[in-house]
């Protein structure tokens, strides 16, 4: 998914792992456990445009993306 933002969050629930890649480079692995909660996938120092790729193991459910700190100008 292409995005333009400083921060990217996703509401995950279940049990498993999510591998996060930005522009085809793996940047982090997130361990998911339990009830749905908001996880920060991207936390940049300034707004950026990039390609976000997620690899999710069975047992993880993704619900909704949110984006933060987008500024114009």
Residue, then its C-alpha position, 0 to 999 in steps of 0.5 A: x500500500x502506498x502512503x504519505x504520512x509521518x506515522x502509520x498505525x494498524x489495529x491488530x488482534x490475535x496471536x502471531x507476527x507481522x513483518x513490516x517492510x518499507x519500499x521492499x526493505x524489512x524495517x521491523x517485526x511486530x509480535x501480536x498477542x491478545x485482544x485488538x490493540x493499536x500498533x505503530x508500524x511506521x514512526x518517521x521524523x517527517x512525513x514521507x511517501x513510501x510503499x508499505x508491505x506487510x507479511x502476516x502469520x496465520x492467527x493475526x487479524x488486521x482491522x483498520x489503518x490510521x495515519x498521523x502527523x501529515x502536514x501540508x506545505 
